[in-house]
Amino acid sequence: MTESISPILNKLGLQFRSCRQCIDAGYSIAPGAIFSHPSESRVMLIGQAPGVTEVEAQRPFNAGSGRRLFRWLESAGWREDDFRSNNVMTAVTKCYPGKDKNGKGDRVPSKAEQNLCRPFLEQEIMYYRPQLMIPVGGLAIKLFYLAKLKLDEVIGTAAFFPARNLSSPVNFDLSQADLVSSFDEIGKKDGRWIVPLPHPSGASLWPNKPQNQILIDRGIEILCSLRKAYHL
């Protein structure tokens, strides 16, 4: 690279924050991308979209959903301050999409909005080439997994892309990955891991069910093993 790391990331961040594509296309979003870009990272956490409290605080997963998310991550061995400082936190769409028309919760970004924002996510992946990606919530999980799959078929599992299948760092094709239910099935090898987590919003009842908590715990165990094995 001819540029130092900081100028590249600064340029990327400026592109994110100045983007007006969704507004120009007629979508009622609150412009202003919310993300966290450390100078270096091997872990990328991908959420759905910022909420209103994230806009106010200018940081991802700031409110109640963040508290639950970081309880999970702390169970895997990451302290919140350290994780925020050292790892990429981004989203499928970068700007707050506003409230849902029914008044219950935030609006889910449309497929068109996701497509408009997709090049930014791909630039992040190209730059960081993460060893571990943690998609959080249905929208992020569907970047990789078939939309027809239910959460209880995905949470508590992981996907491993061998290094040979990452000649292009942007690879969402799970047919090129090994699907496993524990770190021990693959062990420490060169490549990329995908470990999904459910959306941690308090509005979601899915994580509260005992049978689903078991699946979340399995996912946390995989994350803990990866953190230790790769010193993440």
Long-range contacts (C-beta under 8 A, 24 or more apart in sequence): 5-39, 5-40, 6-39, 8-127, 9-37, 9-39, 9-127, 12-37, 12-120, 12-123, 12-124, 12-127, 13-37, 15-120, 15-123, 16-94, 16-120, 19-94, 19-95, 19-117, 19-120, 21-116, 21-117, 22-93, 22-95, 22-113, 22-116, 22-117, 25-112, 25-113, 25-116, 27-97, 27-110, 27-112, 27-113, 28-98, 29-95, 29-96, 29-97, 29-98, 29-113, 30-55, 30-95, 30-96, 30-97, 30-98, 31-95, 32-95, 32-96, 33-94, 33-95, 33-120, 34-58, 34-59, 34-60, 34-91, 34-94, 34-95, 34-96, 35-60, 35-88, 35-89, 35-90, 35-91, 35-94, 35-124, 36-60, 36-84, 36-87, 36-88, 36-89, 36-90, 37-88, 37-124, 38-85, 38-86, 38-87, 38-88, 40-128, 41-86, 41-87, 41-88, 41-128, 41-130, 42-128, 42-130, 42-131, 42-132, 42-230, 42-232, 43-83, 43-86, 43-87, 43-88, 43-130, 43-131, 43-132, 43-133, 43-134, 43-232, 44-87, 44-88, 44-90, 44-124, 44-125, 44-128, 44-130, 44-132, 44-133, 44-134, 45-87, 45-88, 45-89, 45-90, 45-133, 45-134, 45-136, 46-90, 46-91, 46-92, 46-121, 46-133, 46-134, 46-135, 46-136, 46-140, 46-143, 47-89, 47-90, 47-91, 47-92, 47-136, 47-137, 47-140, 48-91, 48-92, 48-93, 48-108, 48-109, 48-136, 48-137, 48-138, 48-139, 48-140, 48-199, 49-91, 49-92, 49-93, 49-94, 49-95, 49-96, 49-97, 49-106, 49-108, 49-109, 49-139, 50-91, 50-94, 50-95, 50-96, 51-96, 51-106, 52-96, 52-106, 54-96, 55-96, 59-84, 59-89, 60-89, 60-90, 60-91, 61-89, 61-200, 64-201, 64-202, 65-199, 65-200, 65-201, 65-202, 66-200, 67-200, 68-200, 68-201, 68-202, 68-207, 69-136, 69-197, 69-200, 72-197, 72-200, 72-216, 72-219, 72-220, 73-223, 75-217, 75-220, 75-224, 76-220, 76-221, 76-223, 76-224, 76-227, 77-224, 77-227, 77-228, 78-227, 88-124, 88-128, 88-130, 90-121, 90-124, 91-140, 92-117, 92-121, 92-139, 92-140, 92-143, 93-117, 94-120, 104-203, 105-201, 105-203, 108-139, 109-139, 114-139, 122-170, 125-169, 125-170, 126-169, 126-170, 129-166, 129-169, 130-192, 131-191, 131-192, 131-193, 131-230, 131-232, 132-192, 132-193, 132-194, 132-195, 132-223, 132-226, 132-230, 132-232, 133-192, 133-193, 133-194, 133-195, 134-194, 134-195, 134-196, 134-197, 134-223, 135-194, 135-196, 135-197, 136-196, 136-197, 136-198, 136-199, 136-200, 137-197, 137-198, 137-199, 137-200, 137-201, 138-199, 140-196, 141-196, 143-172, 144-172, 144-174, 144-194, 144-196, 145-174, 145-196, 151-198, 151-206, 151-212, 151-215, 152-211, 152-212, 152-215, 154-196, 155-196, 155-197, 155-198, 155-212, 155-215, 155-216, 155-218, 155-219, 156-181, 156-214, 156-215, 156-216, 156-217, 156-218, 156-219, 157-181, 157-196, 157-218, 157-219, 158-182, 158-183, 158-193, 158-194, 158-195, 158-219, 158-222, 159-193, 159-194, 160-186, 160-189, 160-191, 160-192, 160-193, 160-194, 161-191, 161-192, 161-193, 161-194, 162-189, 162-190, 162-191, 163-189, 163-190, 163-191, 165-191, 166-191, 166-192, 181-218, 182-218, 182-221, 182-222, 182-225, 183-221, 183-222, 183-225, 183-226, 183-229, 184-225, 187-229, 188-229, 188-230, 193-222, 193-226, 195-219, 195-222, 195-223, 195-226
